[in-house]
């Protein structure tokens, strides 16, 4: 690629980028991408023609150089670099308890066979290692769980995979479901017919579909019942064959509802269960069906469990910091012997039972 530090022994690192047009895209509008890398890694990045000079601690220079190389490699493949891609590259480089990738490994992730979900309206690409593993699990298993905090793309990617399979003829329909549970509020009576009453609970699923399908096509598919969106309570008694089935917000399903839903799986179908076990809206004392299913089904062949952490948040970067702050507060409360407001905490991907549900039963 022609990317190499010109003087690695100096106090700064100079990286040459052969294509000045790609370098402009790498820097971003008003050099915003460079500013974000500076902020995250504690370096200064100065532009000199088609060179970028990195100034700062040696370790930070090395990390910034790897991020810049990975993003430039992405541009060379004809793929855009946006703010979310910069965040993803930074997460890969500063991956917490995950070993840092070498430059060769990081470039390899971008260079060969990127995971892309091609829907009618857009191409969807997993942005973190956990998301890539999750998408592979959705294609490779008939029943998959995605468990982690808000904003990690659990439902969004599941719906994208469902639309991809529907358009590819691998399934005949998509069935999306959610428990109709109020998030800590008492809404009381809602006017309208049954659809108008439940649609507010289902809106996030409509939003995801609207991202992947033109409005007219989506309306036609829903009229033909090839796309169904329904509350969890409406699933009893059904057998869902040749379908891609998603249960969202599964932490708000009771144990009985979860068992009922899991046994709807029919021939030629795939089922995805997504949830955030720190945001249970069930009444106190009512066990979450997600935690029970996680405990009971762990190790069953054909079922996968994918775990996400705050490092996998792909919304605004502030969302990840909010989740980390709440987790830190919960951990401090437990250390003081005080009860925590959350129902569970998200551990590292290497030890998914630390702080969560242990194999063999019970909360950790």
LINHU-V376281 format. One record per residue. N is the residue number from 0. RES is the residue in one small letter. PHI is phi as a letter, one per 20 degrees, with the letter a starting at -180 (NA if undefined). NEAR is the number of other C-alpha atoms within 10 Angstrom. Layout:
N_RES_PHI_NEAR + N_RES_PHI_NEAR
//
This chain:
0_x_NA_11 + 1_x_n_9 + 2_x_d_16 + 3_x_b_14 + 4_x_f_18 + 5_x_e_13 + 6_x_b_11 + 7_x_f_13 + 8_x_e_9 + 9_x_f_11 + 10_x_f_12 + 11_x_c_19 + 12_x_d_24 + 13_x_d_23 + 14_x_d_22 + 15_x_e_20 + 16_x_d_21 + 17_x_f_13 + 18_x_d_13 + 19_x_f_13 + 20_x_f_11 + 21_x_f_21 + 22_x_f_21 + 23_x_f_13 + 24_x_f_17 + 25_x_f_25 + 26_x_f_21 + 27_x_n_17 + 28_x_g_11 + 29_x_l_9 + 30_x_m_14 + 31_x_f_15 + 32_x_f_22 + 33_x_f_23 + 34_x_f_15 + 35_x_f_16 + 36_x_f_23 + 37_x_g_19 + 38_x_f_11 + 39_x_f_15 + 40_x_d_19 + 41_x_m_16 + 42_x_c_22 + 43_x_d_20 + 44_x_d_21 + 45_x_d_13 + 46_x_d_15 + 47_x_c_10 + 48_x_m_10 + 49_x_e_15 + 50_x_d_19 + 51_x_d_22 + 52_x_d_18 + 53_x_d_24 + 54_x_c_20 + 55_x_q_17 + 56_x_g_14 + 57_x_g_17 + 58_x_f_12 + 59_x_f_18 + 60_x_g_24 + 61_x_f_17 + 62_x_f_21 + 63_x_f_27 + 64_x_f_23 + 65_x_f_22 + 66_x_f_25 + 67_x_f_25 + 68_x_f_23 + 69_x_f_25 + 70_x_f_27 + 71_x_f_25 + 72_x_f_21 + 73_x_f_21 + 74_x_f_18 + 75_x_f_14 + 76_x_e_11 + 77_x_n_9 + 78_x_d_12 + 79_x_f_14 + 80_x_d_18 + 81_x_d_16 + 82_x_g_13 + 83_x_f_15 + 84_x_f_19 + 85_x_f_23 + 86_x_f_25 + 87_x_f_22 + 88_x_f_22 + 89_x_f_23 + 90_x_f_20 + 91_x_f_22 + 92_x_e_22 + 93_x_d_18 + 94_x_e_16 + 95_x_m_11 + 96_x_e_9 + 97_x_e_12 + 98_x_g_10 + 99_x_f_15 + 100_x_f_16 + 101_x_f_12 + 102_x_g_16 + 103_x_f_12 + 104_x_f_12 + 105_x_f_20 + 106_x_f_19 + 107_x_f_14 + 108_x_f_15 + 109_x_e_18 + 110_x_e_15 + 111_x_c_9 + 112_x_l_8 + 113_x_f_13 + 114_x_f_18 + 115_x_c_13 + 116_x_d_20 + 117_x_e_18 + 118_x_e_21 + 119_x_f_14 + 120_x_d_11 + 121_x_b_12 + 122_x_e_12 + 123_x_d_17 + 124_x_c_17 + 125_x_g_20 + 126_x_d_22 + 127_x_c_23 + 128_x_g_15 + 129_x_f_19 + 130_x_f_23 + 131_x_f_17 + 132_x_f_14 + 133_x_f_26 + 134_x_f_23 + 135_x_f_13 + 136_x_f_21 + 137_x_f_25 + 138_x_f_15 + 139_x_e_14 + 140_x_c_16 + 141_x_f_18 + 142_x_c_22 + 143_x_c_24 + 144_x_d_26 + 145_x_c_29 + 146_x_c_27 + 147_x_r_24 + 148_x_f_25 + 149_x_f_22 + 150_x_n_19 + 151_x_e_26 + 152_x_n_22 + 153_x_g_27 + 154_x_f_24 + 155_x_g_19 + 156_x_f_22 + 157_x_f_28 + 158_x_f_24 + 159_x_f_24 + 160_x_f_22 + 161_x_f_30 + 162_x_f_24 + 163_x_f_18 + 164_x_f_21 + 165_x_f_20 + 166_x_f_15 + 167_x_e_12 + 168_x_m_11 + 169_x_f_15 + 170_x_c_20 + 171_x_e_18 + 172_x_b_26 + 173_x_d_27 + 174_x_c_20 + 175_x_d_25 + 176_x_c_25 + 177_x_b_25 + 178_x_f_22 + 179_x_e_19 + 180_x_d_17 + 181_x_f_13 + 182_x_e_13 + 183_x_m_10 + 184_x_c_8 + 185_x_d_8 + 186_x_f_8 + 187_x_m_7 + 188_x_f_7 + 189_x_d_10 + 190_x_f_8 + 191_x_o_9 + 192_x_f_8 + 193_x_f_9 + 194_x_f_12 + 195_x_f_11 + 196_x_f_14 + 197_x_e_18 + 198_x_g_16 + 199_x_g_11 + 200_x_f_18 + 201_x_e_20 + 202_x_g_12 + 203_x_g_15 + 204_x_f_20 + 205_x_f_14 + 206_x_f_11 + 207_x_f_16 + 208_x_f_19 + 209_x_f_14 + 210_x_f_17 + 211_x_d_22 + 212_x_c_18 + 213_x_g_13 + 214_x_g_12 + 215_x_f_9 + 216_x_f_12 + 217_x_f_17 + 218_x_f_13 + 219_x_f_12 + 220_x_f_16 + 221_x_f_15 + 222_x_f_11 + 223_x_e_11 + 224_x_m_14 + 225_x_e_16 + 226_x_c_21 + 227_x_c_15 + 228_x_c_21 + 229_x_b_20 + 230_x_f_18 + 231_x_g_20 + 232_x_f_14 + 233_x_e_12 + 234_x_e_16 + 235_x_g_12 + 236_x_n_10 + 237_x_e_13 + 238_x_c_15 + 239_x_d_21 + 240_x_e_17 + 241_x_l_19 + 242_x_c_25 + 243_x_d_28 + 244_x_d_27 + 245_x_c_26 + 246_x_d_26 + 247_x_e_25 + 248_x_l_23 + 249_x_f_28 + 250_x_f_29 + 251_x_e_28 + 252_x_e_29 + 253_x_f_19 + 254_x_g_18 + 255_x_f_12 + 256_x_f_19 + 257_x_f_21 + 258_x_f_15 + 259_x_g_17 + 260_x_f_24 + 261_x_f_15 + 262_x_e_13 + 263_x_e_17 + 264_x_f_21 + 265_x_d_15 + 266_x_f_10 + 267_x_m_14 + 268_x_d_21 + 269_x_c_24 + 270_x_c_27 + 271_x_c_26 + 272_x_d_26 + 273_x_c_24 + 274_x_a_24 + 275_x_c_24 + 276_x_f_24 + 277_x_e_18 + 278_x_c_17 + 279_x_e_24 + 280_x_d_19 + 281_x_f_17 + 282_x_g_11 + 283_x_g_7 + 284_x_n_6 + 285_x_e_13 + 286_x_f_17 + 287_x_f_23 + 288_x_f_20 + 289_x_f_27 + 290_x_f_25 + 291_x_f_20 + 292_x_f_17 + 293_x_f_18 + 294_x_f_19 + 295_x_f_13 + 296_x_e_14 + 297_x_g_14 + 298_x_n_12 + 299_x_f_8 + 300_x_g_10 + 301_x_n_11 + 302_x_d_18 + 303_x_d_20 + 304_x_c_19 + 305_x_d_20 + 306_x_d_23 + 307_x_c_27 + 308_x_c_21 + 309_x_g_22 + 310_x_f_24 + 311_x_e_25 + 312_x_f_27 + 313_x_d_20 + 314_x_e_14 + 315_x_g_12 + 316_x_g_14 + 317_x_f_10 + 318_x_f_17 + 319_x_f_20 + 320_x_f_14 + 321_x_f_12 + 322_x_f_20 + 323_x_f_16 + 324_x_f_12 + 325_x_f_14 + 326_x_f_19 + 327_x_f_13 + 328_x_f_15 + 329_x_f_20 + 330_x_f_17 + 331_x_f_13 + 332_x_f_14 + 333_x_f_12 + 334_x_f_10 + 335_x_e_9 + 336_x_m_9 + 337_x_e_11 + 338_x_f_11 + 339_x_e_14 + 340_x_f_12 + 341_x_e_14 + 342_x_e_16 + 343_x_r_20 + 344_x_c_24 + 345_x_e_24 + 346_x_e_17 + 347_x_f_18 + 348_x_f_15 + 349_x_f_10 + 350_x_c_11 + 351_x_f_18 + 352_x_e_17 + 353_x_f_15 + 354_x_n_15 + 355_x_c_21 + 356_x_d_18 + 357_x_e_16 + 358_x_f_16 + 359_x_n_10 + 360_x_o_12 + 361_x_n_11 + 362_x_f_16 + 363_x_f_12
//
